[in-house]
Amino acid sequence: MRYNTQEKRLALPEYGRNIQNMVDYCVSIPDRAERSRCADAIINIMGNMFPHLRDVNDFKHILWDHLAIMSDFALDIDYPYEVIKPENLHVKPPKLPYTQGKMHYKHYGKIMEQMIRKANELEDGEMKEQLAGMLANQMKRSFLTWNKEVVDDQKIFKDMAQLSGGRILMNEETHKLTESKEILSTKNKKLTKRQKN
């Protein structure tokens, strides 16, 4: 009895040993026209194995690439698409350029700091006050998400003043933030509801 571990390594294991055997047989066919018909039949079988991917762009092209890879690029037929080259198979993608901006408080996030800068640009008035209140409440939620402890509103107001360069000043007399207990209980309810589903 032969075990799969004794067989040659599968180039694309998701297709299984039988498809690999079909590809190996297809490569060995001497007649080019017969080889092409065999390759078409294999592509149809491979496509039927993953019907949910039929809506993916270039699905057929991907299948022909996979056939070339499984044949170790030895299948000599006229491919309907330009297939991947062996030298391009293991090319690393270019490094993504990440912004290197410094954040003062990582638990608030970069977007919060950008929103506070935008709020600074608004003229003093009701709109700026409402936006500052919403931002402060979101800062409190973010703080509680990452720190899991009750936070004093003074801490939020102090951080807001620092992040706004002293242009948005808030205090407990004029601004009332959502209670920490209320934020934590809402999160716990949502978590319990998710666990039940």
C-alpha positions in Angstrom: 0.0 0.0 0.0 1.3 3.5 -0.9 0.6 6.5 1.3 0.3 10.1 0.2 3.4 10.9 2.1 5.3 8.5 -0.2 3.9 10.3 -3.3 5.5 13.4 -4.8 4.6 16.7 -3.2 1.4 18.4 -4.5 2.1 21.8 -6.0 -1.5 23.0 -5.1 -2.9 20.6 -2.5 -6.4 22.2 -2.6 -7.0 20.3 -5.9 -6.1 17.0 -4.4 -4.1 14.0 -5.7 -6.5 12.9 -8.4 -6.4 16.2 -10.2 -2.6 16.2 -9.9 -2.6 12.7 -11.5 -4.8 13.9 -14.3 -2.3 16.8 -15.0 0.6 14.4 -14.9 -1.2 12.2 -17.5 -2.0 15.2 -19.6 1.6 16.2 -19.8 2.5 12.7 -20.9 0.1 12.7 -23.9 2.2 12.8 -27.2 -0.5 14.4 -29.4 -0.8 18.2 -29.0 -4.5 18.4 -30.0 -5.3 15.5 -27.6 -3.3 17.2 -24.8 -5.3 20.5 -25.3 -8.6 18.6 -25.1 -7.4 16.9 -21.9 -6.3 20.3 -20.5 -9.8 21.8 -21.2 -11.4 18.8 -19.5 -9.2 19.3 -16.4 -10.0 23.0 -16.3 -13.7 22.2 -16.3 -13.3 19.8 -13.4 -11.1 22.3 -11.5 -13.8 24.9 -12.0 -16.5 22.6 -10.7 -14.6 22.0 -7.5 -14.9 25.7 -6.5 -18.3 26.8 -8.0 -18.5 29.7 -5.4 -15.5 31.3 -7.1 -17.0 31.6 -10.5 -18.0 35.2 -9.9 -14.4 36.2 -9.2 -12.7 38.3 -11.9 -10.4 36.3 -14.1 -11.6 32.9 -12.6 -10.7 31.0 -15.8 -7.3 32.8 -16.0 -6.5 31.7 -12.5 -7.4 28.1 -13.3 -5.1 28.1 -16.3 -2.3 29.6 -14.1 -2.9 26.8 -11.6 -2.8 24.1 -14.3 0.6 25.5 -15.5 1.9 25.4 -11.9 0.6 21.9 -11.3 2.3 20.7 -14.5 5.5 22.3 -13.3 5.3 24.5 -16.5 5.9 21.4 -18.6 2.4 21.3 -20.3 3.0 22.2 -23.9 -0.3 23.5 -25.2 -1.7 26.8 -26.6 -3.0 28.5 -23.4 -6.1 30.7 -23.9 -4.5 33.2 -21.5 -1.0 34.4 -20.8 0.0 32.2 -17.9 2.3 33.0 -15.0 6.0 32.5 -15.6 8.1 30.4 -13.2 10.3 33.3 -12.4 7.3 35.4 -11.3 5.9 32.7 -9.1 7.8 33.6 -5.9 8.3 37.3 -6.5 7.7 39.4 -3.3 5.2 42.3 -3.7 6.7 45.8 -3.2 6.7 47.1 0.3 3.7 49.2 1.3 4.5 52.8 2.2 3.1 53.3 5.6 2.7 56.8 7.0 5.1 57.4 9.8 3.1 60.0 11.6 3.6 60.1 15.4 0.5 59.6 17.6 0.3 61.2 21.1 -2.1 58.6 22.5 -2.4 55.4 20.6 -5.6 54.4 22.4 -7.4 57.3 20.8 -6.0 56.5 17.3 -4.8 58.6 14.5 -8.3 59.4 13.1 -9.4 60.9 16.4 -6.3 63.2 16.3 -7.1 64.2 12.7 -10.7 65.0 13.7 -9.6 67.1 16.6 -7.4 69.1 14.2 -10.4 69.6 11.9 -12.5 70.8 14.8 -9.7 73.3 15.6 -10.3 74.8 12.1 -14.0 75.5 12.9 -15.1 78.9 14.1 -16.1 79.1 17.8 -19.8 78.5 18.1 -22.5 75.9 18.7 -21.3 73.5 15.9 -17.8 73.4 17.3 -19.1 72.8 20.8 -21.3 69.9 19.7 -18.4 68.4 17.7 -16.1 68.7 20.7 -18.6 67.0 22.9 -19.0 64.1 20.4 -15.2 63.8 20.1 -14.8 63.8 23.8 -17.4 61.0 24.3 -15.7 58.9 21.6 -12.3 59.5 23.3 -13.8 58.2 26.5 -15.2 55.1 24.7 -11.8 54.5 23.1 -10.0 54.9 26.4 -12.4 52.4 28.1 -11.9 49.9 25.2 -8.2 49.8 25.6 -7.8 50.4 29.3 -10.8 48.5 30.8 -11.0 50.9 33.8 -13.2 53.8 34.8 -11.8 57.1 33.5 -12.3 60.5 35.0 -13.7 63.1 32.6 -11.0 65.5 33.6 -8.4 63.1 32.0 -10.4 63.3 28.7 -10.7 67.1 28.9 -6.9 67.4 29.6 -6.1 65.1 26.6 -8.5 67.0 24.4 -6.8 70.3 25.4 -3.3 68.8 24.6 -4.4 67.3 21.3 -6.0 70.5 20.2 -3.0 72.6 21.1 -5.1 74.4 23.9 -7.8 75.6 21.4 -10.6 73.2 22.7 -11.0 73.7 26.4 -13.7 71.7 28.2 -14.7 71.3 31.8 -17.2 69.3 33.9 -19.5 72.3 34.5 -20.2 73.0 30.8 -19.7 69.5 29.3 -21.3 66.3 30.6 -19.8 63.1 29.1 -21.4 59.7 29.1 -20.8 57.8 32.4 -18.1 55.1 32.3 -20.4 52.6 33.8 -23.0 53.2 31.1 -20.4 52.7 28.3 -19.1 49.5 29.9 -22.6 48.1 30.5 -23.5 48.8 26.8 -20.3 47.0 25.7 -21.1 44.0 27.9 -24.6 43.8 26.6 -23.4 43.8 23.0 -20.7 41.2 23.9 -23.4 38.9 25.6 -25.7 39.3 22.6 -22.9 38.3 20.2 -22.0 35.3 22.3 -25.7 34.1 22.2 -25.8 34.3 18.4 
